[in-house]
Amino acid sequence: MNDITLPGTPPIDLILRRSARARRITLRISQLDGRVTLTVPKRLAAREAVAFARAKEGWIRDHLEARGADVHVGLGTELPLGGRLLPVVAGVGRSVQIGETGIAVPGPKERVGARLGAYLKQVARDRLAGACDDYAARLGRPYSRITMRDTRSRWGSCTSDGGLMFSWRLIMAPPEVLDYVAAHEVAHLAEMNHSPAFWAGVERIYGPYKAPRGWLRQNGNMLHRYKF
């Protein structure tokens, strides 16, 4: 891979990916992190790839604007938490405090993002563990462990030995969305597929799931814009 830059205001960094399988130039914008990737045939000159990107500049900029810029979390940031937007404010004492009107984070301002991110990972783990305990009891199947990660491609997973993995960023989504993902992965303890029997299991332990599933599909990428 090589990085090139498309001039303009602002300039756009492009990732140039050469592929022996590519027969033409393709362009992809990641909705998770805004990275723009040009995949080109192995022997194509870089200038041709840049010319292609320039011809698509308007389309690229429109999509990047629609996605929105990354948000570097610090004092004053409005952060989604449990489906609400709460401002991050300076706190006192030793621990992060989540209130009705804001999230108070003590300590040096340059450490606010990192400290809040670490705190939210623990909150997410506790919240998801409680939800999984409830759904596993309803299903009648135990899970073996819970792992938190910052995954890009999926919100949760279930292994054949009963291990559950979740993205800690679910704590920023509405509570019913987090609960739905917990129920979805717990349901895989009985059905390691997405068959009608699986979805019937999700509905049995969670209830109607189309609304939270739709929210995640439509809004989930937005949660990755926040950089801690």
N, C-alpha and C positions, 0 to 999 in steps of 0.2 A: 504494500500500500504506500501511496505518497499523498502528501497534503499540498493542495494548491489553493490559491485565493482568488475569488471573483471580486474585482474592484467595485467600489460603489459606496453608498452611505446607508448603513454601515457595510464594510466589506464582509463577504461571506466565505468562510473556510469550507473547502470541499475535500472530501476524502476520495482519492482516485484509487480504485481497486481494479487490478488487471486480472482477467480470467481467461484461461485457455478455452473455456466452454462458451464464452460470450461471442455472439455473432453481430451484435449491435450495441450501441451505447444505451444504458438504462440509468434512470435517475430515481433515487429514493430518499425521502425525508423521514427520519425517525420522529414519531410523535412523542416518544419518551424523552429524548434529549436534544432534539432539533438538529442532529447531525445530518449533513447532506452528503450522500455517497453516490459517486459516479462509477458504475461498473462498465468497463470497456474491454474490447478484444485485446489480447495480450500484446500485439504488435502495433496497436494504434498509437499515433503520435499524441503526446500530451496536449499539444496546441489544438488538435481537433476536439479533444474532450472539453477544453476550455471554451472553444467556439460553440460547442453544443450547449454548454451551461449558460453562456451569454445569451443565446437564443431563447433559453427557458428562464431567464432572470426574473421576468415579471411573475411567472408562475411560482418560482421558488420563493420570492419575497412575499407573495400573497399567502402562501402556505405557512411560512415562518411567522408572519404577523398573526394569522389566525390561531396558531398554536400558542402564542404568547411567549414572552421572554422567561428565562429561568429566574427564580426568586431565591436570592441568597438570604437565608433566615438570620435575622438580627433584631435589635430593638426597633420597634415600630412596624415590623412585618405583621400583616394580617394573615393568620394561619388557619386553614380549615382543620377543625378538630371535632370529631364526632358529628360532622355535618354542619357545624357552626363556624363562622369566621370570627376568630378572637385575636386581638392585638397582643403582640409580645412586648412586655414592659419590664423595666428593671425591678428586681425583687430584692428582698432582704432575707437574712438568715442563711440557712444551708441548703434548703431543698426548693425545687421547682413547685410552684403552687398554681393549680388550674382553678380559676374562679368563673363566675357567671359573666364577668365583664372583661377578662383578660387572662393571659398566661404570664405569671411573674417568674422571671429567671434571675437568680442572684449571681454575683461574680462579675469579672471583667467583661466589658461589652464585646471584646473580640472573641470570647469563648462562649457567647450566648448560643449560637447555632449548634455547636458541638455538644454543649451540655444539654440543651433541649432535645436534640436528636437521641442522645443516649437515654434520657429519661422516657421519651415516648416509646422507645423500643421495649423498655421494661413494662410500661403501662399496656402496650399492645400484647405482650406475652401473657400478662395476668388476665387481661380481658378475653383473649382467645382461648386460654386454658379453661377459664370458667365456662365459656360457650361450648367448647368441645366436650367438657365433662357432662354438660346437660344433654347434648345431642347424642353422645355415645351411650348414655344411660337409656335414652329413648329408643335408640337403635338396638341395644342389647349386645353391642360389640365394643370391647375396649381398644384403646389406641396405646401404642408403646411409648411415644415421646412426642414432644412438640419442639420445633426449631423455627427461629425467626431469621429471615434474610431480607435483603433489599433486592428482590428479584425484578427483572425487567419483562420477562416473557410470560409470567403467570403469577396469579395472586395466591395460589396454594397448590399443594400436591399431597399425595398419599402413596406411601411405598407398600410393597407386598407384605412387609413385616409389621405394618401398623404405625409407621412413622408419619407424622403430619408436619408439613412445612407451610409457613405463611409469610407473606410480605408484611413487615411491621407497619408499612404505610397505610394499611387498612384502618389503623386507629384514626386517621384523618377523615375517613369516609363516614357517612351516616351510620348509626348503630345497626340498623337493619341490614345494611350491606355487609358489615363485618360478620354479623350473625349468619347471613346467607352463605358466605364463603366458608365459615366454620362448618355449617351443616352439610355443604356440598362435599367437603373433603372427608368428613366423618362418614357420609353415605358411601364413600368409596371403600370403607372397611368391609362392606357387604357386597358391593358390586364394583369391580375394578374396570369399569367401562362407562359409557354414556348411553346405555340401553334404556328402553322404556321402564324397565324394572328399577334402574338406578334413579331416574327422575321421579318415579313414584316414591322411592325411598326418601329423596330430598323433601318432597311435599309432605310425606308422613311425619317427619321429625321437625320440619321447619314451618310448613304451610305454603301458601302461594308464593312463588319465588320470582315471577317474571319481572316485577317492578324493581327489586334490588339488583337482579341480574342485568336489567336494562340500564340502570344507573351506572353500574360498573363499566359496561361496554361504552357508554356515551361519555362518561366523566373520569374514568379511572386514570387515563394518561395524564390528566391534570395534576394528580398527586405526585407525579415524578418531577414536576417542575421545581419543587421546593428542595433546595440544596442546604444541607446542614453542615 
